[in-house]
């Protein structure tokens, strides 16, 4: 969460009443969940995690994901789950149950490596391996993709060509913010046509909130745990007021709803980023699910295409 020291002093134009009013009708929201075991996070990429701890994280991932399925069912919400392909092999019943509950299953790569680590050919193999594993378990086509650590950026814009070539209908990897690990700060903040070298794909970027000249990341993750809920609501209101299709893409991880899990041996900043506000997430998610209209990312994408909406085109290929 870079720039945090400069962002925190910003005064957000939102009310902080004791009892928040019910939000006004806004855009269609997408609740997306990136399903990976806790040890796969980018902050732990260079951390050696014992096999016994990995096994515990895997068990906790399944348990918390099932709890999330229950909460979504209670709220009557259908969501999108971007699942690491390897989990289709280690936890096939979980992936099958996600699909059976009416949620969308998208690809989150095979084993949660950033796109930066691949050549185009290797990325194609990784994507196909993930896609095929998930489709084998669910019996349904995988049409959506999210790169680990939002790693479809200007340096990896060639990934757009590979995604389109492999039959992916939409991507949700672009975060139009500045960040030390990811981000395309010049990208549109609403749905757009992401262009690679030769192909294009529909992009559903992560929700941001524009304030004081900054696009603040308010879509979920650590920002959901750190900022007051009013900040995400302000981002959703901005998305509703923007021209073009109104889609607010939100994201969460199962490990963010498990405050008692074993802590990874991370550096001071990474530890704070990873664990701040974790005991608030479940109550905040329940409140969020009851406040807005939600749909699956694939349905939002198909609705945009069916409406024939004119979308901005933005090249992700570095000059």
Wavefront OBJ file of the C-alpha trace (Angstrom):
o trace
v 0.000 0.000 0.000
v 2.475 2.656 -1.115
v 1.639 6.317 -0.924
v -0.305 5.489 2.215
v 1.340 8.192 4.273
v 0.329 10.730 1.643
v -3.174 9.339 1.200
v -4.265 9.145 4.801
v -4.393 12.940 5.360
v -6.883 13.340 2.495
v -10.342 14.362 3.683
v -12.915 12.128 2.026
v -16.224 13.788 1.124
v -18.377 11.271 2.989
v -20.524 11.538 6.096
v -19.501 9.670 9.227
v -22.823 9.319 10.996
v -23.436 6.926 13.848
v -26.042 5.155 11.727
v -25.192 5.135 8.026
v -28.198 5.493 5.680
v -28.961 2.770 3.183
v -26.874 3.517 0.067
v -28.762 4.941 -2.890
v -29.137 2.728 -5.976
v -25.773 2.458 -7.640
v -23.952 0.385 -10.206
v -24.015 -3.350 -10.444
v -21.388 -4.635 -8.027
v -19.302 -7.750 -8.531
v -18.082 -9.538 -5.421
v -15.037 -11.495 -6.525
v -12.958 -13.840 -4.393
v -9.378 -14.794 -5.269
v -9.024 -18.353 -4.026
v -5.494 -19.285 -3.014
v -3.861 -20.621 0.135
v -2.369 -17.938 2.352
v 1.256 -18.926 1.717
v 0.878 -18.150 -2.003
v 0.534 -14.379 -1.496
v 3.104 -12.171 -3.211
v 4.419 -10.851 0.116
v 5.540 -14.409 0.946
v 7.130 -15.166 -2.432
v 10.589 -15.445 -0.860
v 9.459 -17.002 2.420
v 10.138 -20.679 3.078
v 6.938 -22.161 4.480
v 7.066 -25.652 6.067
v 4.887 -28.277 4.410
v 2.878 -28.743 7.598
v 2.002 -25.045 7.635
v 1.066 -25.164 3.943
v -1.271 -28.052 4.719
v -2.870 -26.060 7.526
v -3.343 -23.065 5.240
v -4.958 -25.337 2.641
v -7.428 -26.681 5.180
v -8.241 -23.220 6.457
v -8.696 -21.947 2.895
v -11.361 -24.583 2.257
v -13.118 -24.008 5.568
v -13.259 -20.227 5.174
v -14.326 -20.446 1.529
v -17.216 -22.680 2.551
v -18.170 -20.167 5.229
v -18.144 -17.449 2.566
v -20.410 -19.594 0.385
v -22.850 -19.748 3.290
v -22.788 -15.991 3.764
v -23.344 -15.390 0.067
v -26.286 -17.810 0.094
v -27.814 -16.085 3.121
v -27.540 -12.729 1.324
v -28.856 -14.119 -1.968
v -25.683 -13.012 -3.768
v -23.982 -14.733 -6.696
v -20.263 -14.015 -6.949
v -17.213 -14.758 -9.066
v -14.447 -16.967 -7.682
v -11.077 -16.669 -9.412
v -9.510 -19.989 -8.423
v -5.884 -21.104 -8.650
v -5.963 -24.053 -11.031
v -3.938 -26.281 -8.752
v -6.787 -26.093 -6.226
v -8.997 -27.893 -8.750
v -6.637 -30.832 -8.290
v -6.165 -30.622 -4.501
v -9.723 -29.542 -3.559
v -11.987 -30.617 -6.443
v -15.094 -30.898 -4.248
v -14.705 -27.296 -3.116
v -14.444 -26.004 -6.690
v -17.378 -28.177 -7.742
v -19.483 -26.861 -4.858
v -18.674 -23.241 -5.759
v -19.993 -23.889 -9.247
v -23.005 -25.892 -8.010
v -24.046 -22.963 -5.810
v -24.454 -20.836 -8.936
v -21.238 -18.845 -8.658
v -18.846 -18.235 -11.514
v -15.475 -20.004 -11.496
v -12.720 -18.065 -13.261
v -8.988 -18.644 -13.573
v -6.441 -17.196 -11.161
v -3.529 -18.891 -12.969
v -2.202 -22.388 -12.277
v -0.085 -21.785 -9.163
v -0.304 -18.045 -8.453
v 2.804 -16.727 -10.175
v 2.848 -13.165 -11.455
v 2.644 -12.697 -15.224
v 6.078 -11.021 -15.065
v 7.642 -14.455 -14.486
v 6.440 -15.852 -17.837
v 7.227 -15.597 -21.498
v 4.093 -15.394 -23.670
v 4.439 -19.088 -24.528
v 4.848 -20.119 -20.891
v 1.922 -17.938 -19.847
v -0.218 -19.589 -22.513
v 0.655 -23.023 -21.126
v -0.056 -21.889 -17.545
v -3.421 -20.401 -18.506
v -4.510 -23.435 -20.485
v -3.483 -25.771 -17.672
v -5.507 -23.766 -15.157
v -8.498 -23.368 -17.452
v -8.646 -27.045 -18.324
v -8.336 -28.163 -14.690
v -11.183 -25.904 -13.585
v -13.375 -26.879 -16.535
v -12.770 -30.583 -15.905
v -14.087 -30.197 -12.348
v -17.053 -27.912 -13.008
v -18.070 -28.993 -16.497
v -18.458 -25.320 -17.418
v -16.375 -23.020 -19.589
v -13.958 -20.667 -17.836
v -14.413 -17.239 -19.440
v -12.818 -14.890 -16.892
v -9.270 -14.346 -15.670
v -7.533 -12.440 -12.913
v -3.752 -12.344 -12.774
v -2.067 -12.926 -9.425
v -1.156 -9.596 -7.812
v -2.985 -7.755 -10.624
v 0.098 -8.364 -12.761
v -1.364 -7.513 -16.155
v 0.372 -4.141 -16.457
v 2.111 -2.171 -19.203
v 5.176 -4.440 -19.092
v 2.991 -7.545 -19.500
v 0.392 -6.129 -21.878
v 1.176 -8.974 -24.284
v -0.922 -11.132 -21.951
v -4.040 -9.618 -23.549
v -3.247 -11.430 -26.804
v -2.804 -14.736 -24.988
v -6.024 -14.348 -22.996
v -8.057 -13.597 -26.117
v -6.395 -16.433 -28.029
v -7.318 -18.914 -25.278
v -10.997 -17.992 -25.284
v -11.102 -15.762 -22.227
v -14.023 -13.338 -22.621
v -13.003 -10.775 -20.025
v -10.074 -9.912 -17.778
v -10.155 -8.336 -14.319
v -6.470 -7.781 -13.600
v -6.007 -4.059 -14.170
v -5.926 -1.783 -11.129
v -5.850 1.828 -12.399
v -3.664 3.080 -9.525
v -0.010 3.628 -8.674
v 1.452 0.865 -6.520
v 4.859 -0.649 -5.961
v 3.716 -4.131 -7.057
v 1.046 -3.460 -9.685
v -1.119 -0.824 -11.306
v -1.808 0.934 -14.596
v -2.421 4.497 -13.418
v -3.462 5.809 -16.840
v -6.054 3.126 -17.520
v -9.794 3.918 -17.552
v -11.535 3.460 -14.214
v -14.595 1.784 -15.759
v -14.978 -1.114 -18.204
v -12.811 -0.700 -21.301
v -11.347 -2.510 -24.296
v -7.844 -3.577 -23.321
v -5.576 -3.821 -26.358
v -2.501 -6.001 -26.714
v -0.293 -6.242 -29.777
v -2.911 -7.837 -32.043
v -6.019 -8.555 -29.993
v -8.417 -6.923 -27.568
v -10.364 -8.112 -24.556
v -13.007 -6.617 -22.293
v -11.397 -5.346 -19.098
v -13.320 -4.998 -15.821
v -10.872 -2.947 -13.715
v -10.878 -2.861 -9.930
v -12.861 -0.127 -8.201
v -11.125 3.150 -7.386
v -12.153 6.435 -5.770
v -10.915 9.698 -7.232
v -10.014 12.316 -4.621
v -7.531 15.199 -4.497
v -5.982 14.165 -7.809
v -5.399 10.537 -6.761
v -7.147 7.367 -7.826
v -7.393 5.555 -4.525
v -7.619 1.750 -4.505
v -10.857 0.971 -2.652
v -11.933 -2.321 -4.262
v -11.103 -4.662 -1.387
v -8.116 -6.445 0.119
v -6.099 -4.388 2.558
v -7.976 -1.246 1.541
v -11.269 -2.825 2.631
v -9.697 -3.684 5.965
v -7.982 -0.328 6.506
v -10.255 2.413 5.163
v -13.668 3.147 6.689
v -16.490 1.440 4.749
v -17.690 4.893 3.665
v -14.667 5.157 1.355
v -15.678 2.073 -0.648
v -19.235 3.387 -0.770
v -17.934 6.673 -2.163
v -16.085 4.738 -4.876
v -19.260 2.865 -5.742
v -21.174 6.140 -6.011
v -18.526 7.520 -8.371
v -18.770 4.397 -10.517
v -22.547 4.877 -10.705
v -22.151 8.497 -11.817
v -19.481 7.842 -14.454
v -20.445 7.646 -18.135
v -20.698 4.211 -19.674
v -21.512 0.849 -18.044
v -21.551 1.083 -14.250
v -19.702 -1.908 -12.787
v -18.009 -1.814 -9.384
v -15.483 -4.658 -9.248
v -14.630 -5.680 -5.662
v -12.217 -8.369 -4.475
v -11.476 -10.413 -1.356
v -9.400 -13.442 -0.287
v -10.443 -16.268 2.052
v -7.408 -15.726 4.295
v -8.602 -12.175 5.004
v -11.527 -13.676 6.944
v -9.325 -15.910 9.122
v -7.723 -13.727 11.813
v -6.533 -16.703 13.907
v -4.452 -18.349 11.171
v -0.692 -18.800 11.696
v 1.104 -15.578 10.738
v 3.718 -15.615 8.015
v 7.220 -14.349 8.952
v 6.983 -11.173 6.900
v 8.850 -7.892 7.112
v 7.349 -5.062 9.101
v 5.567 -3.277 6.241
v 4.434 -6.477 4.525
v 3.115 -7.831 7.829
v 1.106 -4.681 8.430
v -0.266 -4.664 4.885
v -1.256 -8.312 5.157
v -2.895 -8.419 8.575
v -4.227 -4.923 9.295
v -7.921 -4.844 10.182
v -8.489 -8.560 9.699
v -10.965 -8.878 12.566
v -13.276 -6.376 10.866
v -13.700 -8.112 7.533
v -16.547 -10.546 8.186
v -18.929 -7.943 9.618
v -18.006 -5.490 6.869
v -18.638 -8.082 4.156
v -22.042 -8.994 5.584
v -23.035 -5.319 5.609
v -21.777 -4.840 2.059
v -23.653 -7.843 0.683
v -26.921 -6.534 2.124
v -26.485 -3.000 0.773
v -26.002 -3.410 -2.983
v -27.099 -5.371 -6.032
v -24.510 -7.962 -7.056
v -23.951 -10.087 -10.128
v -21.266 -12.399 -11.455
v -18.470 -10.860 -13.504
v -19.322 -13.012 -16.523
v -22.919 -11.778 -16.449
v -21.772 -8.158 -16.174
v -19.452 -8.685 -19.146
v -22.161 -10.279 -21.256
v -24.576 -7.493 -20.348
v -22.078 -4.896 -21.544
v -21.659 -6.704 -24.859
v -25.399 -7.249 -25.298
v -26.057 -3.541 -24.740
v -23.563 -2.643 -27.439
v -22.002 -0.075 -25.148
v -19.284 2.134 -26.573
v -16.206 1.525 -24.460
v -12.895 3.364 -24.435
v -9.945 1.519 -25.947
v -6.692 1.508 -23.996
v -3.441 -0.119 -25.078
v -1.692 -2.078 -22.345
v 1.395 -2.679 -24.469
v 4.381 -0.687 -23.249
v 5.742 1.797 -25.748
l 1 2 3 4 5 6 7 8 9 10 11 12 13 14 15 16 17 18 19 20 21 22 23 24 25 26 27 28 29 30 31 32 33 34 35 36 37 38 39 40 41 42 43 44 45 46 47 48 49 50 51 52 53 54 55 56 57 58 59 60 61 62 63 64 65 66 67 68 69 70 71 72 73 74 75 76 77 78 79 80 81 82 83 84 85 86 87 88 89 90 91 92 93 94 95 96 97 98 99 100 101 102 103 104 105 106 107 108 109 110 111 112 113 114 115 116 117 118 119 120 121 122 123 124 125 126 127 128 129 130 131 132 133 134 135 136 137 138 139 140 141 142 143 144 145 146 147 148 149 150 151 152 153 154 155 156 157 158 159 160 161 162 163 164 165 166 167 168 169 170 171 172 173 174 175 176 177 178 179 180 181 182 183 184 185 186 187 188 189 190 191 192 193 194 195 196 197 198 199 200 201 202 203 204 205 206 207 208 209 210 211 212 213 214 215 216 217 218 219 220 221 222 223 224 225 226 227 228 229 230 231 232 233 234 235 236 237 238 239 240 241 242 243 244 245 246 247 248 249 250 251 252 253 254 255 256 257 258 259 260 261 262 263 264 265 266 267 268 269 270 271 272 273 274 275 276 277 278 279 280 281 282 283 284 285 286 287 288 289 290 291 292 293 294 295 296 297 298 299 300 301 302 303 304 305 306 307 308 309 310 311 312 313 314 315 316 317 318 319
